[in-house]
């Protein structure tokens, strides 16, 4: 009986180890994905700021043309 319980416990521990490994891989994939989204967000913010400054410069030049 104790041998059977030991094998059952060993199986459950192996399953738990496999689950932890799967969760570690998934966590790493999510961290990589998050890093990609953050880079993309920063690039979009930078492009938006560049466009805003160009539009503001154009408005400034147009105002100088007003009588």
N, CA, C and O of each residue as an XYZ file, in Angstrom:
268
protein
N       0.831     -1.206      0.000
C       0.000      0.000      0.000
C       0.861      1.249      0.000
O       0.589      2.172     -0.768
N       1.884      1.311      0.830
C       2.747      2.479      0.886
C       3.466      2.674     -0.448
O       3.710      3.805     -0.868
N       3.799      1.580     -1.103
C       4.467      1.661     -2.414
C       3.540      2.313     -3.432
O       3.980      3.137     -4.234
N       2.263      1.950     -3.406
C       1.271      2.517     -4.316
C       1.099      4.019     -4.046
O       1.029      4.809     -4.988
N       1.032      4.407     -2.807
C       0.882      5.819     -2.443
C       2.115      6.612     -2.870
O       2.008      7.751     -3.325
N       3.277      5.997     -2.718
C       4.518      6.659     -3.109
C       4.551      6.901     -4.616
O       4.970      7.967     -5.066
N       4.115      5.926     -5.384
C       4.083      6.070     -6.843
C       3.064      7.142     -7.254
O       3.306      7.918     -8.178
N       1.937      7.172     -6.565
C       0.919      8.187     -6.841
C       1.469      9.584     -6.537
O       1.281     10.522     -7.311
N       2.142      9.700     -5.411
C       2.747     10.979     -5.042
C       3.815     11.387     -6.048
O       3.895     12.550     -6.443
N       4.627     10.434     -6.456
C       5.673     10.712     -7.443
C       5.063     11.186     -8.758
O       5.577     12.114     -9.382
N       3.981     10.560     -9.176
C       3.294     10.961    -10.412
C       2.753     12.385    -10.298
O       2.882     13.188    -11.222
N       2.148     12.684     -9.152
C       1.596     14.031     -8.947
C       2.707     15.082     -8.926
O       2.534     16.184     -9.446
N       3.839     14.739     -8.328
C       4.973     15.676     -8.299
C       5.497     15.912     -9.711
O       5.808     17.044    -10.083
N       5.596     14.842    -10.496
C       6.039     14.979    -11.888
C       5.082     15.857    -12.690
O       5.512     16.679    -13.499
N       3.785     15.678    -12.459
C       2.785     16.507    -13.141
C       2.924     17.970    -12.723
O       2.813     18.876    -13.550
N       3.165     18.186    -11.444
C       3.337     19.545    -10.933
C       4.586     20.196    -11.530
O       4.558     21.373    -11.891
N       5.662     19.450    -11.633
C       6.896     19.967    -12.245
C       6.647     20.339    -13.702
O       7.083     21.394    -14.162
N       5.943     19.467    -14.429
C       5.631     19.746    -15.838
C       4.760     20.998    -15.957
O       4.968     21.825    -16.845
N       3.792     21.129    -15.064
C       2.924     22.306    -15.079
C       3.730     23.576    -14.807
O       3.530     24.595    -15.467
N       4.631     23.515    -13.845
C       5.480     24.679    -13.539
C       6.346     25.055    -14.733
O       6.524     26.238    -15.025
N       6.880     24.061    -15.417
C       7.693     24.336    -16.601
C       6.855     24.982    -17.701
O       7.302     25.919    -18.362
N       5.638     24.475    -17.892
C       4.736     25.075    -18.887
C       4.415     26.520    -18.526
O       4.414     27.399    -19.388
N       4.142     26.756    -17.247
C       3.819     28.112    -16.808
C       5.019     29.046    -16.948
O       4.852     30.218    -17.285
N       6.215     28.545    -16.695
C       7.424     29.351    -16.886
C       7.591     29.747    -18.351
O       7.907     30.896    -18.659
N       7.374     28.782    -19.257
C       7.479     29.091    -20.696
C       6.417     30.105    -21.125
O       6.702     31.043    -21.869
N       5.198     29.899    -20.645
C       4.124     30.828    -20.986
C       4.414     32.222    -20.431
O       4.184     33.224    -21.107
N       4.913     32.281    -19.213
C       5.247     33.561    -18.590
C       6.325     34.286    -19.394
O       6.229     35.492    -19.621
N       7.344     33.554    -19.820
C       8.410     34.165    -20.612
C       7.874     34.676    -21.949
O       8.242     35.760    -22.401
N       7.000     33.883    -22.577
C       6.401     34.312    -23.846
C       5.575     35.581    -23.641
O       5.612     36.483    -24.479
N       4.837     35.661    -22.548
C       4.035     36.857    -22.258
C       4.920     38.072    -21.990
O       4.602     39.185    -22.408
N       6.028     37.849    -21.291
C       6.957     38.956    -21.041
C       7.562     39.463    -22.348
O       7.710     40.669    -22.543
N       7.910     38.540    -23.238
C       8.458     38.942    -24.538
C       7.420     39.715    -25.345
O       7.732     40.725    -25.976
N       6.191     39.231    -25.315
C       5.107     39.903    -26.027
C       4.877     41.299    -25.455
O       4.699     42.262    -26.200
N       4.882     41.400    -24.140
C       4.686     42.699    -23.488
C       5.803     43.663    -23.875
O       5.547     44.840    -24.133
N       7.023     43.176    -23.916
C       8.145     44.033    -24.303
C       7.952     44.542    -25.732
O       8.236     45.703    -26.027
N       7.473     43.672    -26.609
C       7.199     44.084    -27.988
C       6.117     45.143    -28.066
O       6.250     46.126    -28.795
N       5.048     44.941    -27.316
C       3.960     45.933    -27.306
C       4.442     47.263    -26.749
O       4.043     48.322    -27.233
N       5.298     47.212    -25.733
C       5.813     48.465    -25.156
C       6.691     49.213    -26.160
O       6.618     50.436    -26.278
N       7.529     48.447    -26.888
C       8.364     49.092    -27.920
C       7.490     49.735    -28.992
O       7.721     50.873    -29.401
N       6.483     48.984    -29.439
C       5.589     49.508    -30.472
C       4.850     50.750    -29.968
O       4.690     51.722    -30.707
N       4.406     50.718    -28.728
C       3.703     51.870    -28.141
C       4.613     53.095    -28.113
O       4.195     54.200    -28.459
N       5.871     52.884    -27.695
C       6.813     53.997    -27.641
C       7.056     54.567    -29.038
O       7.110     55.784    -29.218
N       7.204     53.678    -30.027
C       7.403     54.148    -31.398
C       6.205     54.966    -31.879
O       6.377     55.997    -32.530
N       5.004     54.513    -31.562
C       3.807     55.245    -31.977
C       3.709     56.591    -31.260
O       3.319     57.588    -31.867
N       4.054     56.623    -29.997
C       4.034     57.888    -29.255
C       5.052     58.853    -29.868
O       4.764     60.037    -30.043
N       6.244     58.338    -30.193
C       7.270     59.184    -30.802
C       6.814     59.720    -32.161
O       7.020     60.894    -32.467
N       6.194     58.861    -32.976
C       5.695     59.301    -34.286
C       4.595     60.346    -34.120
O       4.540     61.322    -34.868
N       3.727     60.138    -33.145
C       2.650     61.082    -32.885
C       3.219     62.437    -32.465
O       2.750     63.482    -32.916
N       4.218     62.412    -31.611
C       4.831     63.664    -31.161
C       5.518     64.384    -32.322
O       5.447     65.608    -32.429
N       6.178     63.625    -33.183
C       6.827     64.216    -34.350
C       5.785     64.860    -35.268
O       5.979     65.977    -35.747
N       4.683     64.151    -35.509
C       3.615     64.702    -36.353
C       3.029     65.954    -35.719
O       2.750     66.933    -36.411
N       2.842     65.922    -34.400
C       2.284     67.089    -33.705
C       3.203     68.305    -33.854
O       2.738     69.415    -34.111
N       4.497     68.087    -33.692
C       5.421     69.223    -33.797
C       5.475     69.752    -35.224
O       5.609     70.958    -35.430
N       5.373     68.860    -36.216
C       5.360     69.322    -37.613
C       4.102     70.138    -37.906
O       4.165     71.169    -38.575
N       2.967     69.674    -37.404
C       1.709     70.411    -37.610
C       1.777     71.768    -36.915
O       1.359     72.776    -37.485
N       2.297     71.803    -35.700
C       2.429     73.071    -34.987
C       3.365     74.017    -35.728
O       3.111     75.221    -35.774
N       4.438     73.495    -36.307
C       5.354     74.338    -37.084
C       4.657     74.887    -38.319
O       4.837     76.054    -38.666
N       3.861     74.051    -38.987
C       3.124     74.527    -40.171
C       2.125     75.609    -39.785
O       1.983     76.611    -40.487
N       1.435     75.404    -38.669
C       0.474     76.420    -38.210
C       1.209     77.722    -37.912
O       0.728     78.806    -38.245
N       2.371     77.609    -37.288
C       3.154     78.811    -36.999
C       3.561     79.539    -38.276
O       3.498     80.767    -38.339
N       3.978     78.786    -39.292
C       4.362     79.418    -40.551
C       3.149     80.062    -41.244
O       3.264     81.134    -41.839
N       2.007     79.407    -41.162
C       0.787     79.970    -41.757
C       0.369     81.253    -41.042
O      -0.113     82.191    -41.677
N       0.549     81.294    -39.748
C       0.179     82.508    -39.006
C       1.075     83.676    -39.400
O       0.634     84.826    -39.396
N       2.322     83.392    -39.737
C       3.202     84.481    -40.147
C       2.803     85.041    -41.505
O       3.166     86.164    -41.853
N       2.056     84.255    -42.267
C       1.608     84.703    -43.594
C       0.328     85.544    -43.512
O      -0.021     86.220    -44.479
N      -0.375     85.511    -42.377
C      -1.612     86.258    -42.229
C      -1.311     87.748    -42.221
O      -0.292     88.186    -41.687
N      -2.218     88.524    -42.823
C      -2.012     89.995    -42.858
C      -2.197     90.645    -41.508
O      -2.057     91.862    -41.385
